[in-house]
């Protein structure tokens, strides 16, 4: 345990539960529903409304071997190839084997996927890196919104206790260092207001991603890395944070555009759209056997290379051959987004460029979602299960959240009889708060120094600039210029911490692999780098960076053996 916590008022209210789940996407709500079904008193805490997380923005779908002729083994092979040698094969095998039944249980919960009108079978499409049609979708291109609707309805139907508009602050622990709950700040008026606490012997982090560390991202505004930052301050180990996936086809709104950017789903390419330059040349042909449907890291690099060769700021996605009817029926959400920005995909190519999309790394867990802090679990984008390796295969994210949330709930139910410990008094250090206005500076530093293309020089500059912000915040902490505790300063502080970790890992990995592109180390180096980089925070706020022995993760606790491979 580090003893580090955010500067915040003492909790003014508290409630008790067996389990507190932080986050309300597919991972968080699935874990909460399964815990409640096991008879555990469960509280869901979410940063905005229940349906406001990253899940609802997922367009393409959820991948599982549901189609005729497809098998978990084929899904495993595609996932391992996309992960560029760093997937934990045991974790991937768990994902693809348990995935089909997990999707069926999701359907039983109320999720309605698109089906063939004649046969009634689920319609399946292809996305990048998949050799078969195995992506189930809903509402054409609104899969996440449908999954979120079904899970939110199930939570509300059960009358589960929820706390919305609440930013999680820090982990509470008992005298033995075990999890004892969380502190949180509820924004606005409601049943609870201001800083409070949920006392619980088990905490499940399902807080989503950290895309807001960059100026332009597909992530919603709530994705500020709060879960990873909390885990670091609690002493947990994080891994693979250097592997940030930049989605190849994000609607280009201008070089200075910031914040959440509209995504143009990979499913558009899966249905036959072409990537072209201004002259109409399909530049991905010949670069990979799957051309536009190569894994995302390869397509993103292909786009960036072509942009640099031609001195342009974007490429184009051409799907005019779909026709109006297909656009309106299959991709209504994307069509509306493009038209709202003055672009009609029916009659013109869509300008696209890569933007930050998904964190393949996160809080390190085992196959049951357990972290290196007893009683603290993580699932979904905030976690690093080993499934994604150096690059996530398209539409595996929703499946990972679903499968590992169920495994977490099962593990919690087995351990539910453990008596709660005595709450440890708050002690240790407080993290100096970064002023809210510095958030844009963090994003600028990260975009220029640790974006799609990285070098030792750019990463060194980013590390120095982030360190300067940290020192400045520490210098002002005890004076009149200290940032006031509040949502904006807490978010900025979290962004700074996860940015420091990301840059430290990216500096360490002197190779190009998956979605980590080092211009000064252009080749993949399996001899030295087929291993993970883990980072933890010390009580004096230093980062300890280590390498694992190989592509398999060590146990999260010294006495926890690896599960036998089926």
Long-range contacts (C-beta under 8 A, 24 or more apart in sequence): 1-173, 1-177, 1-234, 1-235, 1-373, 2-232, 2-233, 2-234, 2-235, 2-428, 2-429, 2-537, 2-538, 2-539, 2-541, 3-427, 3-428, 3-429, 3-539, 4-233, 4-428, 4-429, 4-430, 4-431, 4-537, 4-539, 4-541, 5-169, 5-170, 5-183, 5-233, 5-426, 5-428, 5-429, 5-430, 5-431, 6-169, 6-170, 6-233, 6-430, 6-431, 6-433, 6-485, 6-490, 6-493, 7-430, 7-431, 7-432, 7-433, 7-477, 7-485, 8-169, 8-170, 8-183, 8-185, 8-195, 8-485, 8-490, 9-194, 9-195, 9-485, 10-195, 10-426, 11-183, 11-195, 11-196, 11-197, 12-194, 12-195, 12-196, 13-192, 13-194, 13-196, 13-197, 14-196, 14-197, 14-198, 14-199, 15-43, 15-161, 15-192, 15-196, 15-197, 15-198, 15-199, 16-41, 16-198, 16-199, 16-200, 17-41, 17-42, 17-43, 17-161, 17-198, 17-199, 17-200, 18-42, 18-200, 18-201, 18-202, 18-416, 19-43, 19-200, 19-202, 19-203, 19-204, 19-412, 20-44, 20-45, 20-181, 20-182, 20-198, 20-200, 20-202, 20-203, 20-204, 21-45, 21-203, 21-204, 21-206, 22-46, 22-168, 22-182, 22-203, 22-204, 22-205, 22-206, 22-207, 22-227, 23-47, 23-53, 23-204, 23-205, 23-206, 23-207, 23-208, 23-227, 23-380, 23-382, 24-50, 24-51, 24-52, 24-53, 24-152, 24-155, 24-162, 24-206, 25-53, 25-54, 25-55, 25-56, 25-148, 25-206, 25-208, 25-380, 25-401, 26-55, 26-144, 26-147, 26-148, 26-151, 26-380, 26-398, 26-401, 26-402, 26-405, 27-206, 27-379, 27-380, 27-381, 27-383, 27-400, 27-401, 27-402, 27-404, 27-405, 28-53, 28-204, 28-206, 28-207, 28-379, 28-380, 28-405, 29-148, 29-151, 29-152, 29-154, 29-155, 30-106, 30-151, 30-401, 30-402, 30-405, 30-406, 30-409, 31-204, 31-206, 31-377, 31-379, 31-405, 31-406, 31-408, 31-409, 32-155, 32-160, 32-204, 33-109, 33-151, 33-154, 33-155, 33-158, 33-160, 34-405, 34-406, 34-408, 34-409, 34-410, 35-204, 35-409, 35-412, 35-413, 36-158, 36-160, 37-409, 38-409, 38-412, 38-413, 38-416, 40-412, 40-413, 40-416, 42-160, 42-161, 43-160, 43-161, 43-162, 43-163, 43-198, 43-200, 44-155, 44-160, 44-161, 44-162, 44-163, 45-162, 45-163, 45-166, 45-168, 45-182, 45-184, 45-198, 46-162, 46-163, 46-164, 46-165, 46-166, 47-165, 47-166, 47-167, 47-168, 47-207, 47-222, 47-226, 48-164, 48-165, 48-222, 49-164, 49-165, 50-152, 50-155, 50-156, 50-162, 50-164, 51-148, 51-149, 51-152, 52-220, 52-222, 53-148, 53-208, 53-220, 53-222, 54-144, 54-208, 54-209, 54-219, 54-220, 54-223, 54-381, 55-144, 55-147, 55-148, 55-398, 55-401, 56-144, 56-145, 56-148, 57-144, 57-218, 57-219, 57-220, 57-263, 58-143, 58-144, 58-147, 58-397, 58-398, 59-141, 59-142, 59-143, 59-144, 59-263, 59-265, 59-267, 59-333, 59-334, 60-125, 60-127, 60-135, 60-137, 60-141, 60-143, 60-265, 60-266, 60-267, 60-270, 60-394, 60-395, 61-125, 61-127, 61-135, 61-136, 61-137, 61-138, 61-143, 61-267, 61-395, 61-398, 62-103, 62-106, 62-135, 62-136, 62-137, 62-143, 62-147, 62-395, 62-398, 62-399, 62-402, 63-99, 63-127, 63-130, 63-134, 63-135, 63-136, 63-393, 63-394, 63-395, 63-396, 63-398, 63-399, 64-96, 64-99, 64-100, 64-102, 64-103, 64-134, 64-136, 64-399, 65-96, 65-99, 65-100, 65-134, 66-100, 66-103, 66-122, 66-124, 66-134, 66-136, 67-124, 67-132, 67-133, 67-134, 69-132, 70-132, 70-133, 70-134, 72-96, 72-97, 72-99, 72-100, 74-131, 74-132, 75-99, 75-134, 77-131, 78-129, 78-130, 78-131, 78-393, 79-387, 79-393, 79-396, 80-389, 81-129, 81-295, 82-129, 82-295, 82-296, 82-297, 82-389, 82-391, 82-392, 82-393, 82-394, 82-514, 83-387, 83-388, 83-389, 83-390, 83-391, 83-392, 83-393, 83-514, 84-297, 84-389, 84-390, 84-391, 84-513, 84-514, 84-524, 85-389, 85-390, 85-513, 85-524, 85-526, 85-530, 85-551, 86-240, 86-243, 86-389, 86-390, 86-513, 86-514, 86-530, 86-531, 86-532, 86-551, 87-386, 87-387, 87-388, 87-389, 87-551, 88-385, 88-386, 88-387, 88-389, 88-551, 88-552, 88-553, 89-552, 89-565, 90-367, 90-386, 90-552, 90-562, 90-563, 90-565, 91-367, 91-385, 91-386, 91-387, 92-386, 92-387, 93-565, 93-566, 94-367, 94-403, 94-407, 95-385, 95-387, 95-396, 95-399, 95-400, 95-403, 95-404, 97-566, 98-403, 98-406, 98-407, 99-399, 99-402, 99-403, 102-399, 102-402, 102-403, 102-406, 103-136, 103-399, 103-402, 105-406, 106-147, 106-150, 106-402, 109-150, 109-151, 109-154, 110-150, 110-153, 110-154, 111-138, 111-146, 111-147, 111-149, 111-150, 111-151, 112-138, 112-146, 112-150, 113-137, 113-138, 113-143, 113-146, 114-138, 114-139, 114-140, 125-267, 125-270, 125-271, 126-267, 126-270, 126-293, 127-265, 127-266, 127-267, 127-269, 127-270, 127-293, 127-394, 127-395, 128-248, 128-266, 128-269, 128-270, 128-290, 128-292, 128-293, 128-294, 128-295, 128-296, 128-299, 128-394, 129-290, 129-293, 129-294, 129-295, 129-296, 129-393, 129-394, 130-270, 130-293, 130-393, 130-394, 130-395, 135-267, 135-270, 135-394, 135-395, 137-267, 139-332, 139-333, 140-329, 140-330, 140-331, 140-332, 140-333, 141-265, 141-267, 141-330, 141-331, 141-332, 141-333, 141-334, 142-332, 142-333, 143-398, 144-398, 147-398, 163-191, 163-192, 163-198, 164-190, 165-190, 166-192, 167-226, 167-487, 167-490, 167-491, 168-207, 168-226, 168-227, 168-230, 169-195, 169-230, 169-490, 170-230, 170-233, 170-234, 171-203, 171-230, 171-231, 171-233, 171-234, 171-373, 171-376, 172-197, 172-199, 172-423, 172-424, 173-234, 173-373, 173-424, 174-420, 174-421, 174-422, 174-423, 174-424, 175-421, 175-422, 175-424, 176-374, 176-421, 177-235, 177-373, 177-374, 178-374, 178-375, 178-421, 179-203, 179-373, 179-374, 179-375, 179-376, 180-375, 180-420, 180-421, 180-423, 180-424, 181-423, 182-230, 185-487, 185-490, 187-487, 199-420, 199-423, 201-375, 201-418, 201-420, 201-421, 202-375, 202-377, 202-412, 202-415, 203-375, 203-376, 203-377, 204-369, 204-377, 204-378, 204-379, 204-405, 204-408, 204-412, 205-230, 205-231, 205-363, 205-371, 205-376, 205-377, 205-378, 205-379, 205-382, 205-383, 206-378, 206-379, 206-380, 206-382, 206-401, 206-405, 207-380, 207-382, 208-380, 208-381, 208-382, 209-358, 209-359, 209-381, 209-382, 210-359, 210-495, 210-498, 211-356, 211-357, 211-358, 211-359, 212-443, 212-491, 212-495, 213-356, 213-442, 213-443, 213-446, 213-495, 213-498, 213-499, 213-502, 214-244, 214-355, 214-356, 214-443, 214-446, 214-447, 214-451, 215-258, 215-259, 215-440, 215-443, 215-444, 215-446, 215-447, 216-250, 216-257, 216-258, 216-259, 216-261, 216-355, 216-356, 216-447, 217-259, 217-260, 217-261, 217-355, 217-356, 217-357, 218-247, 218-250, 218-260, 218-261, 218-262, 218-263, 218-355, 218-356, 218-357, 219-260, 219-356, 219-357, 220-260, 221-259, 221-260, 224-491, 224-494, 224-495, 225-494, 225-495, 225-497, 225-498, 226-490, 226-491, 226-494, 227-362, 227-363, 227-378, 227-382, 228-359, 228-362, 228-363, 228-382, 228-494, 228-498, 228-501, 229-493, 229-494, 229-497, 229-498, 230-494, 231-363, 231-371, 231-373, 231-376, 231-378, 231-382, 232-497, 232-498, 232-501, 232-535, 232-536, 232-537, 233-431, 233-497, 233-537, 234-373, 234-376, 235-372, 235-373, 235-536, 235-537, 236-363, 236-364, 236-371, 236-372, 236-373, 236-376, 236-536, 237-363, 237-364, 237-371, 237-372, 237-534, 237-535, 237-536, 237-556, 238-361, 238-362, 238-363, 238-364, 238-384, 238-501, 238-534, 238-535, 238-536, 239-361, 239-362, 239-364, 239-384, 239-532, 239-533, 239-534, 239-535, 239-548, 239-553, 240-360, 240-361, 240-362, 240-384, 240-388, 240-389, 240-390, 240-505, 240-532, 240-533, 241-359, 241-361, 241-362, 241-498, 241-501, 241-502, 241-505, 241-533, 241-535, 242-361, 242-502, 242-505, 242-506, 242-508, 242-509, 242-516, 242-533, 243-359, 243-360, 243-361, 243-388, 243-389, 243-390, 243-391, 243-514, 243-515, 243-516, 244-356, 244-357, 244-358, 244-359, 244-360, 244-450, 244-502, 244-515, 245-296, 245-297, 245-356, 245-357, 245-358, 245-359, 245-360, 245-391, 245-392, 245-515, 246-296, 246-300, 246-354, 246-355, 246-356, 246-357, 246-451, 246-452, 246-515, 247-296, 247-300, 247-354, 247-355, 247-356, 247-357, 247-358, 248-275, 248-296, 248-299, 248-300, 248-302, 248-303, 248-352, 248-354, 249-275, 249-299, 249-317, 249-350, 249-352, 249-354, 250-352, 250-353, 250-354, 250-355, 250-357, 251-337, 251-338, 251-341, 251-343, 251-350, 251-351, 251-352, 252-313, 252-314, 252-351, 252-352, 252-353, 253-341, 255-313, 258-440, 258-443, 261-355, 262-334, 262-337, 262-338, 262-341, 263-334, 263-357, 264-317, 264-334, 264-338, 264-350, 264-352, 265-331, 265-334, 266-296, 266-394, 266-395, 267-331, 268-317, 268-319, 268-331, 268-334, 269-293, 269-317, 271-319, 271-322, 271-326, 271-330, 272-319, 272-321, 272-322, 273-317, 273-318, 273-319, 273-322, 274-317, 274-318, 274-319, 275-299, 275-302, 275-303, 275-315, 275-316, 275-317, 275-318, 275-352, 276-315, 276-316, 276-317, 276-318, 276-349, 277-306, 277-310, 277-312, 277-315, 277-316, 278-310, 278-312, 278-316, 280-318, 283-315, 295-391, 295-393, 295-394, 296-391, 296-392, 296-394, 296-515, 297-390, 297-391, 297-514, 297-515, 297-517, 300-354, 300-452, 300-515, 301-452, 301-517, 303-352, 303-353, 303-354, 304-354, 304-452, 304-453, 307-353, 313-353, 314-351, 314-352, 314-353, 315-351, 315-352, 315-353, 316-349, 316-350, 316-351, 316-352, 317-345, 317-349, 317-350, 317-352, 318-349, 318-350, 319-345, 319-349, 319-350, 320-345, 320-346, 320-347, 320-348, 320-349, 322-346, 354-452, 356-451, 358-392, 358-397, 360-384, 360-388, 360-389, 360-390, 360-391, 360-392, 360-514, 360-515, 361-388, 361-505, 364-534, 364-553, 364-556, 365-404, 365-556, 366-553, 366-555, 366-556, 366-560, 367-404, 367-407, 367-563, 368-407, 368-408, 368-410, 368-411, 369-404, 369-405, 369-407, 369-408, 369-411, 370-411, 370-556, 370-557, 370-560, 371-556, 372-536, 372-556, 372-557, 374-557, 377-408, 377-411, 377-412, 379-404, 379-405, 379-408, 380-404, 380-405, 386-552, 386-553, 389-514, 389-551, 390-513, 390-514, 390-515, 390-516, 391-514, 391-515, 428-539, 429-539, 429-540, 429-541, 431-493, 431-497, 431-541, 432-470, 432-473, 432-474, 432-476, 432-477, 432-482, 432-483, 432-493, 433-473, 433-477, 433-482, 433-483, 433-484, 433-485, 433-489, 433-490, 433-492, 433-493, 434-469, 434-473, 434-483, 434-489, 434-492, 434-493, 434-495, 434-496, 435-473, 435-476, 435-483, 435-489, 435-492, 436-483, 436-486, 436-488, 436-489, 436-491, 436-492, 438-469, 438-473, 438-492, 438-496, 439-488, 439-491, 439-492, 439-495, 441-465, 441-469, 442-466, 442-469, 442-492, 442-495, 442-496, 442-499, 443-495, 445-469, 445-499, 446-499, 446-502, 446-503, 449-503, 450-499, 450-502, 450-503, 450-506, 452-517, 453-517, 453-519, 454-506, 454-516, 454-517, 454-518, 454-519, 455-518, 455-519, 455-520, 456-507, 456-510, 456-518, 456-520, 457-520, 459-503, 459-506, 459-507, 460-507, 462-499, 462-503, 463-500, 463-503, 463-504, 463-507, 466-496, 466-499, 466-500, 466-503, 467-500, 469-496, 470-496, 470-500, 470-541, 497-537, 500-543, 501-535, 501-543, 504-535, 504-543, 504-545, 505-533, 505-535, 505-545, 508-533, 508-545, 508-547, 509-533
